[in-house]
């Protein structure tokens, strides 16, 4: 939920000002924010899915993905050398493409997000296993490879936002409506904890 300054307060200020232009700009802003709230989660899910399919598909072709060397060496360290790059790379490519397709289609979203978070946890291991390759100055100045890994914090956050809506939740852009929704949600949570069922 995104709560901003009360729309009622903004409307009152615009009316008191008496400016037709200010009022029209206020309405335009409300429409714009409303559109973001209505479509933002869908666009976030689709763009996240596209990134996973795009990056995952590259790993089916050895030598194409910039991340393949670190990824395969990380898997080799984790498996104590038992899984070689010839196997780990297509498995990783398939994993990422499945995440991407799940996000794009919206099917099996909870399972897709579990796969995403497990895969994302693995992407940070090179920072531990190969610090001198992922940082120029450990741990403050990442190399290009380190930056590639650290940007996954944004993907994890995006996954959390998408995951928060898997039961039909939405972004509420109106501050008063958001406050009312928070109160309702709190009451429902108390009811569930006390009676062990949905109200």
SELO-496145 format. One record per residue (C-alpha): residue number from 1; z, x, y; residue in one letter. Coordinates in Angstrom, 3 decimals. Example, Ala and Ser with C-alpha at 12.3 -4.5 7.8 and 13.67 -1.06 7.14 Angstrom:
REM SELO-496145
num	pz	px	py	residuo
1	7.800	12.300	-4.500	A
2	7.140	13.670	-1.060	S
END
This chain:
REM SELO-496145
num	pz	px	py	residuo
1	0.000	0.000	0.000	X
2	-0.852	1.298	3.451	X
3	1.318	0.012	6.272	X
4	0.344	0.630	9.885	X
5	1.494	-0.710	13.228	X
6	1.727	-4.493	13.001	X
7	-1.621	-6.178	13.606	X
8	0.284	-8.877	15.473	X
9	1.604	-6.268	17.915	X
10	-1.887	-4.865	18.422	X
11	-3.342	-8.320	18.975	X
12	-0.632	-9.194	21.502	X
13	-1.201	-5.933	23.384	X
14	-4.945	-6.528	23.494	X
15	-4.494	-10.086	24.768	X
16	-1.989	-9.050	27.431	X
17	-4.401	-6.401	28.598	X
18	-7.008	-9.111	29.018	X
19	-9.801	-6.698	28.231	X
20	-12.672	-8.273	26.333	X
21	-13.947	-4.841	25.322	X
22	-10.529	-3.792	24.034	X
23	-10.261	-7.021	22.049	X
24	-13.712	-6.524	20.510	X
25	-12.848	-2.929	19.611	X
26	-9.609	-4.135	18.045	X
27	-11.498	-6.683	15.908	X
28	-14.036	-4.035	14.930	X
29	-11.244	-1.713	13.855	X
30	-9.632	-4.476	11.783	X
31	-12.932	-5.212	10.035	X
32	-13.485	-1.523	9.350	X
33	-9.993	-0.965	7.941	X
34	-10.297	-4.177	5.940	X
35	-13.545	-2.916	4.404	X
36	-11.896	0.399	3.539	X
37	-8.980	-1.405	1.900	X
38	-11.285	-3.731	-0.036	X
39	-13.716	-1.098	-1.314	X
40	-11.860	2.218	-1.058	X
41	-10.346	2.245	-4.568	X
42	-13.674	1.361	-6.199	X
43	-15.471	4.098	-4.264	X
44	-12.697	6.563	-5.107	X
45	-12.982	5.738	-8.824	X
46	-16.783	6.025	-8.800	X
47	-16.841	9.297	-6.852	X
48	-14.163	10.760	-9.127	X
49	-16.194	9.703	-12.164	X
50	-19.352	11.240	-10.715	X
51	-17.590	14.566	-10.140	X
52	-16.367	14.681	-13.752	X
53	-19.749	13.792	-15.243	X
54	-21.536	16.245	-12.950	X
55	-19.200	19.170	-13.627	X
56	-18.790	18.308	-17.303	X
57	-22.523	18.068	-17.989	X
58	-23.050	21.572	-16.620	X
59	-20.788	22.971	-19.326	X
60	-23.232	21.825	-22.031	X
61	-25.513	24.602	-20.778	X
62	-23.909	28.049	-21.141	X
63	-24.118	30.163	-18.014	X
64	-24.599	27.221	-15.629	X
65	-21.009	26.272	-14.765	X
66	-19.119	28.651	-12.479	X
67	-15.874	27.661	-14.204	X
68	-16.911	28.241	-17.800	X
69	-15.653	31.813	-18.159	X
70	-12.127	31.074	-16.951	X
71	-12.044	27.811	-18.894	X
72	-13.092	29.329	-22.219	X
73	-10.770	32.323	-21.835	X
74	-7.885	29.985	-21.031	X
75	-8.568	27.946	-24.169	X
76	-8.798	31.184	-26.154	X
77	-5.369	32.287	-24.885	X
78	-3.883	28.850	-25.648	X
79	-5.286	28.892	-29.196	X
80	-4.313	32.538	-29.798	X
81	-7.978	33.447	-30.117	X
82	-8.726	30.862	-32.817	X
83	-11.100	28.754	-30.679	X
84	-14.107	30.722	-29.461	X
85	-16.267	29.816	-26.439	X
86	-19.068	28.486	-28.631	X
87	-16.747	25.654	-29.661	X
88	-14.426	25.274	-26.664	X
89	-17.175	24.898	-24.061	X
90	-18.939	21.870	-25.610	X
91	-15.558	20.271	-26.385	X
92	-14.491	20.705	-22.764	X
93	-17.865	19.410	-21.555	X
94	-17.534	16.320	-23.749	X
95	-13.947	15.749	-22.603	X
96	-14.910	15.882	-18.918	X
97	-17.959	13.660	-19.410	X
98	-15.838	11.071	-21.248	X
99	-13.421	11.046	-18.317	X
100	-16.322	10.625	-15.917	X
101	-17.952	7.833	-17.906	X
102	-14.625	6.022	-18.248	X
103	-14.112	6.162	-14.499	X
104	-17.683	5.114	-13.715	X
105	-17.604	2.184	-16.119	X
106	-13.993	1.143	-15.468	X
107	-13.561	0.693	-19.234	X
108	-10.510	2.054	-21.109	X
109	-9.165	3.164	-17.737	X
110	-5.603	3.898	-18.868	X
111	-6.838	6.158	-21.702	X
112	-9.337	7.755	-19.322	X
113	-6.571	8.608	-16.873	X
114	-4.433	10.120	-19.642	X
115	-7.397	12.355	-20.567	X
116	-7.834	13.222	-16.881	X
117	-4.195	14.247	-16.349	X
118	-4.091	16.313	-19.557	X
119	-7.327	18.071	-18.592	X
120	-6.099	18.633	-15.035	X
121	-2.866	20.199	-16.316	X
122	-4.984	22.652	-18.305	X
123	-7.075	23.600	-15.299	X
124	-4.053	25.168	-13.582	X
125	-3.258	27.545	-16.459	X
126	-5.671	30.280	-15.276	X
127	-3.415	30.666	-12.224	X
128	-0.693	31.746	-14.678	X
129	-2.821	33.543	-17.272	X
130	-5.167	35.365	-14.894	X
131	-3.403	35.628	-11.508	X
132	-5.324	38.723	-10.395	X
133	-8.606	36.879	-10.867	X
134	-7.486	33.678	-9.181	X
135	-5.610	35.227	-6.237	X
136	-6.385	38.001	-3.781	X
137	-2.707	37.998	-2.836	X
138	-0.495	36.268	-5.419	X
139	0.350	33.443	-4.779	X
140	-0.786	32.961	-1.183	X
141	-4.485	33.841	-0.941	X
142	-6.665	32.388	-3.710	X
143	-10.025	33.809	-4.701	X
144	-13.039	31.505	-4.876	X
145	-12.081	30.743	-8.488	X
146	-8.506	30.024	-7.382	X
147	-9.741	27.678	-4.676	X
148	-11.888	25.913	-7.278	X
149	-8.741	25.337	-9.328	X
150	-6.443	24.357	-6.446	X
151	-8.836	21.655	-5.249	X
152	-7.896	19.820	-8.449	X
153	-4.722	18.728	-6.650	X
154	-6.972	16.293	-4.773	X
155	-8.492	15.029	-8.041	X
156	-5.015	14.488	-9.507	X
157	-3.949	12.544	-6.418	X
158	-7.120	10.454	-6.625	X
159	-6.350	9.734	-10.282	X
160	-2.841	8.598	-9.340	X
161	-4.211	6.188	-6.724	X
162	-6.756	4.758	-9.161	X
163	-4.070	4.537	-11.836	X
164	-1.786	2.580	-9.516	X
165	-4.364	-0.222	-9.468	X
166	-5.073	-0.498	-13.215	X
167	-3.023	-3.715	-13.371	X
168	-4.928	-5.307	-10.522	X
169	-3.077	-3.820	-7.551	X
170	-4.826	-3.535	-4.204	X
171	-4.459	-1.777	-0.865	X
172	-2.949	-4.043	1.781	X
173	-4.022	-2.914	5.232	X
174	-2.078	-5.472	7.288	X
175	1.426	-4.148	8.079	X
176	3.187	-7.533	7.987	X
177	1.483	-8.489	4.737	X
178	2.382	-5.081	3.265	X
179	6.060	-5.549	4.155	X
180	6.086	-8.990	2.544	X
181	4.384	-7.565	-0.551	X
182	6.952	-4.760	-0.828	X
183	9.787	-7.316	-0.760	X
184	8.070	-9.422	-3.420	X
185	7.415	-6.385	-5.595	X
186	11.047	-5.253	-5.264	X
187	12.281	-8.682	-6.363	X
188	9.920	-8.655	-9.343	X
189	11.096	-5.157	-10.331	X
190	14.763	-6.266	-10.176	X
191	13.916	-9.307	-12.302	X
192	12.199	-7.146	-14.943	X
193	15.101	-4.709	-15.114	X
194	17.670	-7.476	-15.410	X
195	15.893	-9.903	-17.761	X
196	13.492	-7.522	-19.566	X
197	10.455	-9.725	-18.956	X
198	7.970	-10.572	-16.244	X
199	9.018	-13.285	-13.783	X
END
